[in-house]
Amino acid sequence: MVGESARSAAAQPPLPVEGGAERGGPALTGVRLGMEMTLSRLRARRPLLAFGLGVALAVAAAVIEVAFGSSGAVDRALLATFRLATPLTIFSLAADAADRTALRDAAWPAARFGAASHHVALGIALATALASALVGALLAVVVVVFAHGPGAAPIVRDVLISGWIGALTGAAYAGWFSLGATFFRRGRGRFVPLAADLLLGGSTGVIGALLPRGNAANLLGGSSPLGLGQPASAGLLAASALALALAAAARCRE
């Protein structure tokens, strides 16, 4: 709650709202403060450990698929990583970005000094999406490096293609988890999109088209939700990342 977040932020130095306002206006200042606060949170030990675990899961998926046969190992390992390691890693990072609480409360350390809560929340959501895009891309690249075999496509091509798919998917997951963090006590609503994606994200119906995993699978050459083309799936991932971040911020308006 707000009081808990205020106490956890008591050791933080006051954030320079007034100085930032002179450089970019109150809205941009709030967004900037939210992004800076989020990046500071993501440099802590727990998010780094979560990322390390995600990398370990991605490597394990690659090694297992290579053991079953080098032909198609990259594609199989990528699908396995996007099914489990990527959403779980992004979920943990998004929770830490919001200080393991509701998004509105996560914005309080900056909002208490005068910045609008929804502007700070937007900064948190955007920084989470950017960090998640980087993490999603890195996990995909790790899979390609470890699963690549002599009969596979050129590794540079696989790295570039899987990297941008991982980035879009990571940002889309971050959008869902940021919006989920605006529901229920301490932002426990973030568990809802995680459970939905793990259980139903691979479907070829409407739910598969809305959630990140179905569109990621389409971009990787798997089944297509609602018969969507790959450009449409890429557009949905990018649009949902931004739209959900904006929706999450709107729910934090005073």
Secondary structure as GFF3:
##gff-version 3
##sequence-region A 1 254
A	DSSP	alpha_helix	2	8	.	.	.	ID=ss1
A	DSSP	alpha_helix	17	42	.	.	.	ID=ss2
A	DSSP	alpha_helix	45	68	.	.	.	ID=ss3
A	DSSP	alpha_helix	73	80	.	.	.	ID=ss4
A	DSSP	pi_helix	81	85	.	.	.	ID=ss5
A	DSSP	alpha_helix	86	97	.	.	.	ID=ss6
A	DSSP	alpha_helix	103	106	.	.	.	ID=ss7
A	DSSP	alpha_helix	108	111	.	.	.	ID=ss8
A	DSSP	alpha_helix	117	147	.	.	.	ID=ss9
A	DSSP	alpha_helix	155	180	.	.	.	ID=ss10
A	DSSP	three_ten_helix	185	190	.	.	.	ID=ss11
A	DSSP	alpha_helix	191	200	.	.	.	ID=ss12
A	DSSP	alpha_helix	206	210	.	.	.	ID=ss13
A	DSSP	alpha_helix	212	219	.	.	.	ID=ss14
A	DSSP	three_ten_helix	225	227	.	.	.	ID=ss15
A	DSSP	alpha_helix	230	250	.	.	.	ID=ss16
###
